Amino acid sequence: MAAALIVQKKVNQTDLNSAPLPESSLELPVDGFVRSGVLERKRVGSTISWHKIKAVLTHDTLFFAKQDSILVSDEIPLHEITDVLTEATLEKGDDSVKKALIIQTTKDGHNSGRTYVCRPDPAEFDLWHGDLQKHCESAKIAQEKIRREAEYSGSQLSLFRARVLKSYESIQSQTLFAAVLIASFVVDVWEAQTLPADGTSEAEMFDRLDVVFTTIFTVELVINLFSRSANFFKAFFTDGWNILDLAIVTVSLTVLFAPGMPMLKPLRLVRVFRVARLFRKLRSLNRIITALVSALIPVANSMVILLLVTSIWSALGTHLFHERSPEYFGNFTSALFTMIQVMTGDSWASAVSRSLLDDGTVTTSRDMWVATFFVSYALLAGVFLINVVVAVLLDEFISSLQAGKDAAQAAKVEEEDRKKKARRSGGVLDPLTAHLSHFVSEKDLTSRISETYERLDTDGSGGLNFEEFQKGLKKLPTSSPIHLLEDDYEILTENGKLCNTQKEFGSDQFQEIMREELKRYSQRVLANAMHETQSYEMLSIMLTLKRLELLAESSARIISSWGFSSKGTTSLLEVFQAHDQNRDGVLDLDEARDALAELGIPEFKINYVISKMDGDGDAKISKEEFMHVGEHMENTEARLDRLELSVNDIKSMMSQLVSQHSGEIRPASSEAVQLSTARPLMTCASEEGASQRLKPISNGKMPRVKRIASFKSLKVSPRVSLHASLHVLTALQGEDAEQVLDRLLGQTSKSTLEDKNRGRDKKDRGSDSRDGRERWSASGGAS
């Protein structure tokens, strides 16, 4: 009945002969392009297919059009392509393998992050791949240039500054300045080794080299300052390396222009520190320096504790030993330096502590206190606290390096996931379907889909065409934007079958579309997980789930025994048009009888249903009247409800099979209902009904079937449970339970079925299964 109600709502919004979707007015370029040809584009619907399209590659755009049209149906700006990957696909019908191009786009671009999978001709694959990569890079450079010009439009100074910054940060420039730094350091070391006297030729040579290096570094500093001079040099002074450059170059210039000032001569030694700027140029060195800098504050905190302890012992030593050893403990400063020497372990026992003993050995009580003073400090500071400082330094240093490695690893994993995601089979509505998949009940799912339709139908007209649907999807707050194409629209609406004459679909059709997409999405997710998993156990579980899904779908077909499929309107329309031989939009009585018989309506009810549908008495059944066939079927709702409950029992039993296989279900308790008490599942008129199938009584109605027990509480063989549930289902269809059971499980005969069942339950459940099946057969499922 639920399907019939959906049919009634959708009747006025469906037309199989809908006109083709409108195309863009932009035509494919006929000259000035790089490459053109026919590609096969991957389409993901109920199955994966390849659709031939025209493709034209220009210097900045990749255009697509239908094979029989010159109008552009879609386009990809080359500067929005993030990556061009390749994959091998198997051609149906033979064993040949074709290579496909996977084109990924940016999420905030024209194509909203959509991934395109296209197959060129095998002979032209390398040409398409190479041209795409080459012109994508060129397009990105050109787009960046356009962006800078637009950003700095009206200011030639800003545009020139941006160009200078780009040139300064280029690999070539940084490599040149790094080489100059290394050469400067080598010269400084050479000068320190030779120590030439003032006025000699060697000293003059080193002075000239110093002028050259200082000039080069000054020019570099000026370029760096100018390129970051915007906003009062904010970008320059926020970088600590730039401040170091400025200090070193300033000192070098001061020494260079004031050589006669003796007080500035020591500043010449600062030139050696210019090599520290090399840490900025080399990434590996920069990573280590960054880790050390991040450890400064924790290490400083532990150093403060060490300094306090040292100061305490220094103060005590000053008061205790300043008379006996003024050299080491004459004042606090001398005592502090002495205690630091003791902390480092540098001859503190022989040179410091033993000089305070009477004869150099511990013989008196005074000598004992002196030894205790130095040993306690050596253990506390030299063994414990200094190791704490080192431990803190190592911890922070390793943590900082590990954070950098984790960030790099995360970026690598993200890149791999992005490529892996691009190779997955995905539908265009997957971001929306993923949101809907979090439903908690049938009612919740219906509500979510209805709310989504209301968001899409902004004008409240009750219908969505391609343009409205495309624009509305991009505005939805999904995890990634959705870029809908006309091909996708045709797949979703089943080539227009779910659209009316205005090429629009309503809320009921959207319910059908999204439920079908949700089904496909779950199948794709399971297939992708099976393809990517590395666990054999997970693979076996997923394979079992796929088999259970096939069994559930096979069982669900029982509900459509009267021809009301989950697609409702589409099924009835196909039957109506198949029997409308005159194509006049109406059926005569004979055609109507044949159509109702195809739907599976019992022969004794056909005349009754026709009389109800032909309300105007014109002996003609119009399309609208035919769509109301479900309203004239008595007891349809109760019958479908019972069938659905029985099918749900089969699904629950199948789930228990998987759980029992994995050991997740505990053994049934002693209070569990035994097989002997599980026999009554349905009622019949009499015991004689055990040998007969349920037949309609005189008024044309089917006898009521009661669903008394649930299989969830029965401690019975899964085989017997399935057999018993099928008695309920097949009694309503007039079919044999064993035949339906054989068809569901892929078997061919009853004997094969019993042999397989005995082999599976031969230890502890075989006798129960056989006895149960005999008792069920004897009673015909009657209570």
C-alpha positions in Angstrom: 0.0 0.0 0.0 2.9 2.3 0.7 4.1 1.9 -2.9 0.5 2.5 -4.1 0.3 5.8 -2.1 3.5 7.0 -3.7 2.1 6.1 -7.1 -0.9 8.3 -6.4 1.2 11.3 -5.5 3.5 11.0 -8.5 1.0 10.4 -11.2 0.8 14.0 -12.4 4.5 14.5 -12.5 5.8 11.8 -14.8 6.2 11.7 -18.5 8.3 9.2 -20.3 8.5 11.3 -23.4 10.1 14.3 -21.8 12.2 16.6 -24.0 16.0 16.6 -23.9 17.7 18.9 -21.4 18.8 22.3 -22.6 22.5 22.7 -23.5 24.9 25.5 -23.2 25.0 28.1 -26.0 28.9 27.9 -26.0 30.3 26.0 -29.0 33.4 23.9 -29.1 36.5 25.8 -30.4 37.3 24.9 -34.0 40.8 26.3 -34.1 43.6 27.4 -31.8 43.2 24.2 -29.6 46.0 21.9 -28.5 44.2 18.6 -28.9 40.8 17.2 -29.7 39.1 13.8 -29.9 36.5 11.4 -28.5 37.0 10.3 -24.9 35.1 7.8 -22.8 33.9 9.4 -19.6 33.1 7.2 -16.6 29.4 7.3 -15.4 28.5 5.9 -12.0 24.9 4.8 -11.6 23.4 1.5 -10.7 26.4 0.2 -12.7 29.6 1.7 -14.0 29.5 2.6 -17.7 31.6 4.6 -20.1 29.9 7.3 -22.2 31.6 8.7 -25.3 31.9 12.5 -25.4 33.8 15.0 -27.5 36.8 16.7 -25.8 38.8 19.8 -26.9 41.9 20.9 -25.0 43.0 24.5 -25.3 45.8 26.4 -23.6 43.5 27.3 -20.6 40.4 25.0 -20.7 39.3 21.5 -21.3 35.9 21.4 -23.0 33.3 18.6 -23.2 30.3 18.1 -25.5 28.0 15.3 -26.4 29.1 13.1 -29.2 26.4 14.3 -31.5 26.6 18.0 -30.6 29.0 20.9 -30.9 27.6 22.7 -27.8 29.7 22.7 -24.7 28.1 20.6 -21.9 30.9 21.0 -19.4 34.3 22.6 -19.1 37.3 22.4 -16.7 39.6 25.5 -16.3 43.1 24.0 -16.4 44.4 26.2 -13.6 41.8 24.6 -11.3 43.1 21.0 -11.9 45.0 19.9 -8.8 46.3 16.6 -10.2 46.2 14.4 -13.2 46.5 10.7 -12.2 46.3 7.5 -14.2 44.7 4.1 -13.6 44.1 0.9 -15.6 40.6 -0.2 -16.3 39.4 -3.6 -17.7 37.4 -3.4 -20.9 34.1 -5.4 -20.8 33.7 -8.2 -23.2 37.4 -8.9 -23.6 40.6 -9.1 -21.5 42.1 -5.8 -22.8 43.2 -3.2 -20.3 42.7 0.5 -21.0 44.4 3.4 -19.2 42.2 6.2 -17.8 43.0 9.8 -16.8 41.8 10.9 -13.4 41.4 14.7 -13.3 41.0 16.3 -9.9 39.7 19.8 -9.5 39.7 22.3 -6.7 36.8 22.4 -4.3 36.2 26.2 -4.6 36.5 26.2 -8.4 34.1 26.0 -11.3 33.8 22.2 -11.0 33.4 22.2 -7.2 36.1 19.6 -6.6 34.6 17.0 -8.9 36.8 14.2 -10.2 36.6 13.3 -13.8 37.7 9.9 -15.1 38.2 9.8 -18.9 39.7 7.2 -21.3 41.4 8.4 -24.4 42.2 6.1 -27.3 45.1 3.9 -26.2 47.3 5.2 -29.0 46.7 8.8 -27.8 46.9 8.2 -24.1 50.4 9.5 -23.5 49.7 12.6 -25.7 46.6 13.5 -23.8 48.4 12.9 -20.4 51.5 14.9 -21.4 49.5 17.8 -22.9 47.2 18.0 -19.8 50.1 18.2 -17.4 52.1 20.7 -19.4 49.3 23.1 -20.0 48.0 22.8 -16.5 51.3 24.1 -15.2 51.3 26.9 -17.8 47.7 27.8 -17.0 48.5 28.0 -13.2 51.5 30.3 -13.9 49.4 32.5 -16.1 46.5 32.6 -13.6 48.9 33.5 -10.8 50.2 36.4 -12.9 46.7 37.6 -13.5 45.9 37.3 -9.8 48.9 39.5 -8.9 48.1 42.0 -11.5 44.5 42.2 -10.2 45.6 42.3 -6.6 48.1 45.2 -7.2 46.1 46.9 -9.9 46.5 50.7 -9.7 49.9 50.4 -7.9 52.9 49.8 -10.1 55.1 49.9 -7.0 53.2 47.1 -5.3 53.3 45.0 -8.5 57.1 45.5 -8.8 57.6 44.7 -5.1 55.7 41.4 -5.5 57.8 40.5 -8.5 61.0 41.3 -6.6 59.8 39.1 -3.7 59.1 36.2 -6.0 62.6 36.5 -7.5 64.3 36.8 -4.1 62.5 33.7 -2.8 63.2 31.6 -5.9 65.5 28.6 -5.6 68.1 30.1 -7.8 68.5 33.2 -5.6 68.6 31.4 -2.4 71.2 28.9 -3.7 73.4 31.8 -4.8 73.3 33.6 -1.4 73.9 30.3 0.4 77.0 29.7 -1.7 78.3 33.2 -0.8 77.7 32.5 2.9 79.8 29.4 2.7 82.5 31.1 0.9 82.5 34.0 3.5 82.8 31.4 6.3 85.7 29.7 4.6 87.6 33.0 4.2 87.0 33.9 7.9 88.4 30.5 9.0 91.4 30.9 6.7 92.1 34.3 8.2 91.8 32.9 11.7 94.3 30.2 10.8 96.9 32.5 9.2 96.4 35.7 11.4 98.2 38.0 9.0 99.8 41.1 10.5 98.3 44.5 9.8 99.8 46.2 6.6 100.8 42.9 5.0 99.5 41.9 1.5 97.6 39.0 3.1 95.8 41.3 5.5 94.9 43.6 2.5 93.5 40.6 0.6 91.3 39.6 3.5 90.1 43.2 3.8 89.1 43.3 0.1 87.3 40.0 0.4 85.5 41.3 3.5 84.4 44.4 1.4 83.1 42.1 -1.3 81.1 39.9 1.0 79.7 42.8 3.0 78.6 44.5 -0.2 76.8 41.3 -1.4 75.1 40.8 2.0 74.1 44.5 2.0 72.5 44.2 -1.4 70.6 41.1 -0.3 69.4 42.9 2.8 68.2 45.9 0.8 66.3 43.5 -1.6 64.8 41.7 1.3 63.7 45.0 3.0 62.2 46.3 -0.2 60.2 43.2 -1.0 58.7 43.2 2.5 58.3 46.9 2.9 54.5 46.8 2.8 52.7 47.9 6.0 55.8 49.5 7.4 58.0 46.5 7.0 55.7 44.3 9.1 56.5 41.1 7.2 60.2 41.8 7.6 60.4 42.3 11.3 58.1 39.4 12.2 60.8 37.0 11.0 63.6 36.5 13.5 66.1 35.5 10.8 65.6 38.8 9.1 66.4 40.6 12.4 69.6 38.5 12.7 70.6 39.5 9.1 70.0 43.2 9.8 72.2 43.1 13.0 75.1 41.3 11.3 75.1 43.5 8.2 74.9 46.6 10.4 77.9 45.6 12.5 79.8 44.7 9.4 79.1 48.0 7.8 80.1 49.9 10.9 83.5 48.1 11.1 84.0 48.6 7.4 83.5 52.4 7.4 85.2 53.0 10.8 88.4 50.9 10.6 90.5 53.3 12.7 88.4 53.0 15.9 90.1 50.5 18.3 86.9 49.9 20.2 85.2 48.6 17.1 88.0 46.2 16.2 86.5 43.3 18.3 83.3 43.7 16.3 85.1 42.3 13.3 84.7 38.9 14.9 80.9 39.2 14.3 81.6 38.4 10.7 82.1 34.8 11.7 78.4 34.6 12.8 77.3 35.4 9.2 77.4 31.7 8.6 74.5 31.3 11.0 72.3 32.8 8.2 72.9 29.5 6.4 70.5 27.8 8.8 67.8 29.8 7.2 68.7 28.7 3.7 68.9 25.0 4.3 65.7 23.3 5.4 67.3 20.4 7.4 69.4 22.8 9.4 66.5 25.1 9.9 64.4 22.3 11.3 67.1 21.5 14.0 67.4 25.2 14.9 63.7 25.6 15.2 63.5 22.5 17.5 66.3 24.0 19.7 64.5 27.3 19.9 61.2 25.7 20.8 63.1 24.0 23.7 64.6 27.2 25.1 61.8 28.1 27.6 61.5 24.6 29.2 65.3 24.3 29.4 65.5 27.8 30.9 63.0 26.8 33.6 65.1 23.8 34.6 68.3 25.9 34.4 66.7 28.4 36.9 66.3 25.6 39.4 69.9 24.5 38.8 71.1 28.1 39.3 69.2 28.5 42.5 70.7 25.3 44.0 74.2 26.4 42.9 73.6 29.9 44.4 72.6 28.3 47.7 75.7 26.2 48.0 77.9 29.2 46.8 76.5 31.3 49.6 77.1 28.6 52.2 80.7 28.0 50.8 81.5 31.7 51.0 80.6 31.8 54.7 82.3 28.5 55.6 85.5 28.6 53.6 86.4 32.2 52.7 89.2 32.2 55.3 90.7 28.9 54.5 90.4 29.3 50.7 90.0 32.9 49.6 91.1 31.8 46.1 87.9 29.7 45.6 85.5 31.2 48.2 86.7 34.7 48.8 83.4 36.2 47.7 80.1 35.0 46.2 81.2 35.4 42.6 84.3 33.3 43.2 82.3 30.7 45.1 79.7 30.6 42.3 82.3 29.9 39.7 83.9 27.3 42.0 80.6 25.5 42.5 80.0 25.5 38.7 83.4 23.9 38.3 82.3 21.3 40.9 79.1 20.7 39.0 81.0 20.0 35.7 83.3 17.6 37.6 86.5 19.4 36.5 89.1 18.4 39.2 86.8 19.5 42.0 88.1 16.8 44.4 91.8 17.2 43.9 92.0 21.0 43.4 89.1 22.4 45.4 87.8 20.1 48.1 91.2 18.5 49.2 92.7 22.0 49.6 90.2 22.6 52.4 91.1 19.4 54.3 93.8 19.4 57.0 96.2 17.0 55.4 94.4 16.2 52.2 92.5 13.3 53.7 89.2 12.9 55.7 90.5 12.3 59.2 88.6 14.8 61.5 85.0 15.7 61.9 85.7 19.0 60.2 87.0 17.2 57.2 83.8 15.1 57.3 81.6 18.2 57.0 83.8 19.5 54.1 83.4 16.2 52.3 79.7 16.1 52.9 79.3 19.7 51.6 81.0 18.9 48.2 79.7 15.4 47.7 76.1 16.5 48.4 76.3 19.3 45.9 78.1 17.0 43.3 75.3 14.5 43.6 72.4 17.0 43.6 73.6 19.3 40.9 76.1 17.3 38.9 74.2 14.1 38.7 70.5 14.9 39.3 69.8 18.4 38.2 72.1 18.5 35.2 70.5 15.4 33.9 67.1 16.9 34.4 68.2 19.8 32.2 69.4 17.4 29.5 66.2 15.4 29.7 64.1 18.4 29.3 66.1 19.6 26.4 66.0 16.2 24.7 62.3 15.8 25.3 61.4 19.2 23.9 63.8 18.8 21.0 62.5 15.3 20.0 58.9 16.5 20.5 59.5 19.4 18.1 61.2 17.2 15.5 58.5 14.6 15.9 55.8 17.2 15.4 57.5 18.2 12.2 57.7 14.6 11.1 54.1 14.0 12.0 53.0 17.1 10.0 55.0 15.9 7.0 53.6 12.4 7.5 50.1 13.7 7.8 50.5 15.7 4.6 51.8 12.6 2.9 48.9 10.5 4.1 46.5 13.2 3.1 48.0 13.3 -0.4 47.7 9.5 -0.6 44.1 9.6 0.7 43.3 12.2 -1.9 44.7 10.1 -4.7 43.0 7.0 -3.3 39.7 8.8 -3.1 40.1 9.9 -6.7 40.4 6.3 -7.8 37.3 5.2 -5.9 34.0 4.8 -7.7 31.8 7.6 -6.5 28.4 9.1 -7.4 27.8 12.8 -8.0 25.5 13.0 -5.0 27.8 11.1 -2.6 28.4 14.2 -0.3 24.7 14.6 0.1 24.1 10.9 0.4 26.8 10.6 3.1 24.9 13.2 5.1 21.6 11.3 4.7 23.2 8.0 5.6 23.3 9.1 9.3 19.5 8.5 9.6 18.2 6.6 12.6 14.9 5.4 11.3 12.7 5.3 8.3 10.8 8.3 9.5 14.0 10.2 10.1 15.3 9.4 6.6 12.0 10.6 5.0 12.2 13.8 7.0 15.9 14.4 6.0 15.1 14.0 2.3 12.0 16.3 2.6 14.0 19.0 4.3 16.7 18.7 1.6 14.1 19.1 -1.1 12.7 22.2 0.6 16.2 23.7 0.6 16.6 23.0 -3.1 13.2 24.2 -4.1 13.9 27.9 -3.2 11.0 29.3 -5.2 8.5 26.8 -3.6 7.1 25.8 -6.9 7.0 22.1 -6.0 9.2 21.1 -8.9 12.9 21.1 -9.7 14.4 21.3 -13.2 18.1 20.8 -14.1 19.2 24.4 -13.6 17.4 24.7 -10.1 18.8 21.3 -9.0 22.3 22.2 -10.1 22.4 25.6 -8.4 20.7 24.3 -5.2 23.1 21.4 -4.8 26.1 23.8 -4.8 24.5 25.8 -2.0 24.0 22.8 0.3 26.3 22.7 3.3 27.8 19.3 2.3 31.4 18.2 3.1 32.3 19.1 -0.5 30.4 21.0 -3.2 28.4 19.1 -5.8 28.8 19.8 -9.5 25.9 18.3 -11.4 26.1 17.6 -15.1 23.2 16.9 -17.5 24.4 13.3 -17.8 24.1 13.0 -14.1 20.6 14.5 -14.2 19.5 12.0 -16.8 20.8 9.1 -14.7 19.1 10.3 -11.6 15.8 10.9 -13.3 16.1 7.7 -15.3 16.3 9.5 -18.6 13.4 11.7 -17.7 11.0 9.1 -16.5 10.7 10.8 -13.1 10.1 14.2 -14.7 6.9 15.8 -15.9 6.3 17.6 -19.2 8.1 20.7 -17.8 11.2 18.5 -17.1 10.8 18.9 -13.4 10.5 16.4 -10.6 8.6 16.7 -7.3 9.2 15.8 -3.7 8.0 12.2 -4.1 10.3 11.6 -7.0 13.2 13.2 -5.0 12.4 10.6 -2.3 12.8 7.8 -4.8 16.0 9.4 -6.2 17.7 9.8 -2.9 16.7 6.3 -1.6 18.1 4.7 -4.7 21.3 6.8 -4.4 21.5 5.8 -0.7 21.4 2.2 -1.8 24.1 2.7 -4.4 26.2 4.7 -2.0 26.2 1.9 0.6 27.1 -0.6 -2.1 30.0 1.6 -3.3 31.3 2.2 0.2 31.3 -1.5 0.9 33.0 -2.3 -2.5 35.7 0.4 -1.9 36.4 -0.8 1.6 36.8 -4.4 0.3 39.2 -3.1 -2.3 41.3 -1.1 0.1 41.3 -3.3 3.3 44.5 -5.2 4.2 42.8 -7.4 6.8 41.7 -10.8 5.7 39.2 -11.0 8.6 37.6 -7.7 7.5 37.5 -8.9 3.9 35.6 -12.0 4.9 33.1 -10.0 7.0 32.5 -7.6 4.1 32.1 -10.4 1.7 29.5 -12.0 4.0 27.7 -8.6 4.2 27.6 -8.4 0.4 26.1 -11.9 0.2 23.5 -11.1 2.8 22.6 -8.0 0.9 21.9 -10.1 -2.2 19.8 -12.5 -0.1 17.9 -9.6 1.4 17.2 -8.1 -2.0 16.0 -11.4 -3.2 13.7 -11.8 -0.3 12.4 -8.2 -0.7 11.1 -9.1 -4.1 8.3 -11.0 -2.4 6.8 -7.7 -1.5 6.5 -6.8 -5.2 4.5 -9.9 -6.0 1.7 -7.7 -7.3 4.1 -5.7 -9.4 4.5 -2.7 -7.0 8.3 -2.3 -7.0 10.2 0.2 -5.0 10.1 2.5 -8.0 6.3 2.6 -7.9 5.4 5.0 -10.7 8.0 3.8 -13.1 6.9 0.2 -12.8 3.2 1.0 -13.4 4.0 3.4 -16.3 6.1 0.8 -18.0 3.3 -1.7 -17.7 0.7 0.8 -18.9 2.7 1.9 -22.0 3.6 -1.7 -22.8 -0.1 -2.6 -23.1 -1.2 0.7 -24.7 -1.0 -0.6 -28.2 -2.8 2.3 -29.9 -0.6 4.8 -28.0 -3.7 6.9 -27.3 -3.1 7.2 -23.6 -5.9 4.8 -22.6 -6.4 1.1 -22.3 -9.5 -0.8 -23.4 -10.8 -3.5 -21.1 -8.9 -6.3 -22.7 -5.6 -4.3 -22.5 -6.4 -3.4 -18.9 -7.0 -7.1 -18.0 -3.6 -8.0 -19.5 -1.9 -5.2 -17.7 -3.4 -6.2 -14.4 -2.4 -9.8 -14.9 1.2 -8.7 -15.6 1.1 -6.8 -12.3 0.3 -10.2 -10.6 -3.2 -9.3 -9.5 -5.2 -12.6 -9.0 -7.6 -13.4 -11.9 -10.6 -13.5 -9.7 -10.0 -9.9 -8.7 -9.3 -8.4 -12.1 -12.9 -7.6 -13.0 -13.5 -6.1 -9.6 -10.5 -3.8 -9.9 -11.4 -2.8 -13.4 -14.9 -1.9 -12.3 -13.5 0.3 -9.6 -10.9 2.0 -11.8 -13.5 2.7 -14.6 -15.5 5.1 -12.4 -16.9 7.1 -15.4 -18.1 3.9 -17.1 -16.6 4.7 -20.5 -15.0 1.2 -20.8 -11.6 2.9 -21.0 -8.9 3.1 -18.4 -6.8 6.3 -18.6 -3.3 6.6 -17.3 -4.5 8.5 -14.2 -7.1 5.8 -13.4 -4.5 3.1 -13.9 -2.2 4.8 -11.4 -4.9 4.3 -8.7 -4.9 0.5 -9.0 -3.4 0.2 -5.5 -6.4 1.9 -3.9 -8.8 -0.9 -5.1 -6.8 -3.8 -3.8 -8.5 -4.9 -0.5 -6.3 -5.8 2.4 -3.2 -4.6 0.6 -1.8 -2.7 3.5 -2.2 -5.6 5.9 -0.7 -8.0 3.4 2.3 -5.9 2.7 2.8 -5.3 6.4 2.9 -9.0 7.1 5.2 -9.7 4.2 7.6 -6.9 5.4 7.6 -8.3 8.9 8.4 -11.8 7.7 11.2 -10.5 5.4 12.6 -8.6 8.4 12.7 -11.9 10.3 14.7 -13.4 7.5 17.1 -10.4 7.6 17.4 -10.7 11.4 18.1 -14.4 11.1 20.8 -13.7 8.4 22.5 -11.2 10.8 22.5 -13.8 13.5 24.2 -16.2 11.1 27.1 -13.8 10.7 27.2 -13.1 14.5 27.2 -16.9 15.3 30.0 -17.4 12.7 32.2 -14.8 14.4 31.4 -16.0 17.9 29.6 -12.8 18.9 26.2 -14.4 19.9 26.1 -16.1 23.3 24.5 -19.5 23.6 20.8 -19.5 24.3 19.8 -19.7 27.9 17.8 -22.5 29.4 14.8 -20.3 29.4 15.0 -20.0 25.6 12.0 -21.2 23.6 12.7 -24.7 22.2 12.0 -25.8 18.8 9.0 -27.8 20.0 7.3 -24.6 21.2 8.1 -22.7 18.0 5.8 -24.6 15.7 2.7 -22.3 15.7 3.5 -19.4 13.4 0.4 -18.9 11.4 -3.3 -19.9 11.6 -5.4 -21.8 9.1 -9.1 -22.7 9.0 -8.6 -26.3 10.0 -6.0 -29.1 10.3 -6.9 -30.0 6.7 -5.3 -26.8 5.7 -1.9 -28.5 6.3 -2.2 -30.2 2.9 -3.5 -27.1 1.1 -2.3 -23.6 0.5 -4.3 -20.7 1.7 -7.2 -20.1 -0.7 -9.5 -17.1 -1.0 -12.8 -17.5 0.6 -16.1 -16.6 -1.1 -15.9 -12.8 -0.8 -12.6 -12.8 -2.6 -10.5 -11.9 0.5 -7.5 -13.8 1.7 -7.7 -15.3 5.2 -5.9 -13.3 7.8 -2.4 -14.5 8.8 -1.1 -13.8 12.3 2.6 -13.4 13.0 2.8 -14.9 16.5 6.4 -15.6 17.2 9.7 -14.0 16.3 12.7 -16.0 15.2 14.9 -13.9 17.4 13.8 -15.7 20.5 13.9 -19.3 19.1 16.8 -21.6 19.8 16.5 -23.4 16.5 18.7 -24.2 13.6 19.1 -21.2 11.2 18.1 -23.6 8.4 14.8 -24.5 10.2 14.2 -20.8 11.1 14.5 -19.8 7.4 12.3 -22.7 6.4 9.6 -21.8 8.9 9.6 -18.1 7.9 9.3 -19.1 4.2 6.1 -21.0 5.0 4.6 -17.7 6.2 5.8 -16.0 3.0 5.0 -18.6 0.4 1.6 -19.4 1.8 0.5 -16.0 0.7 2.0 -16.6 -2.8 0.8 -20.1 -3.5 4.4 -21.3 -3.9 6.2 -24.2 -2.3 8.5 -23.2 0.6 11.3 -25.6 -0.4 11.4 -24.1 -3.9 11.6 -20.6 -2.6 14.3 -21.7 -0.1 16.3 -23.3 -2.9 16.0 -20.2 -5.0 17.2 -17.9 -2.2 20.2 -20.0 -1.3 21.2 -20.8 -4.9 20.3 -24.5 -4.7 18.5 -26.7 -7.2 16.7 -29.5 -5.4 15.2 -30.4 -2.1 17.6 -33.3 -1.6 20.6 -31.1 -2.1 19.2 -28.7 0.4 18.7 -31.4 3.1 22.2 -32.9 2.5 23.8 -29.6 2.9 21.8 -28.9 6.1 22.6 -32.2 7.6 26.3 -31.6 6.9 26.2 -28.3 8.7 24.2 -29.2 11.7 25.3 -32.9 12.1 26.7 -32.5 15.6 24.2 -30.8 17.9 21.4 -29.3 15.8 20.9 -31.8 12.9 18.1 -33.8 14.6 16.3 -30.7 15.8 16.4 -29.3 12.2 15.0 -32.5 10.7 12.3 -33.0 13.3 11.4 -29.3 13.2 11.0 -29.4 9.4 8.8 -32.6 9.6 6.6 -31.0 12.2 6.3 -27.8 10.2 5.5 -29.7 7.0 2.9 -31.9 8.8 1.1 -28.8 10.1 1.5 -26.7 7.0 2.6 -23.9 9.2 -0.8 -23.9 10.9 -1.3 -23.0 14.5 
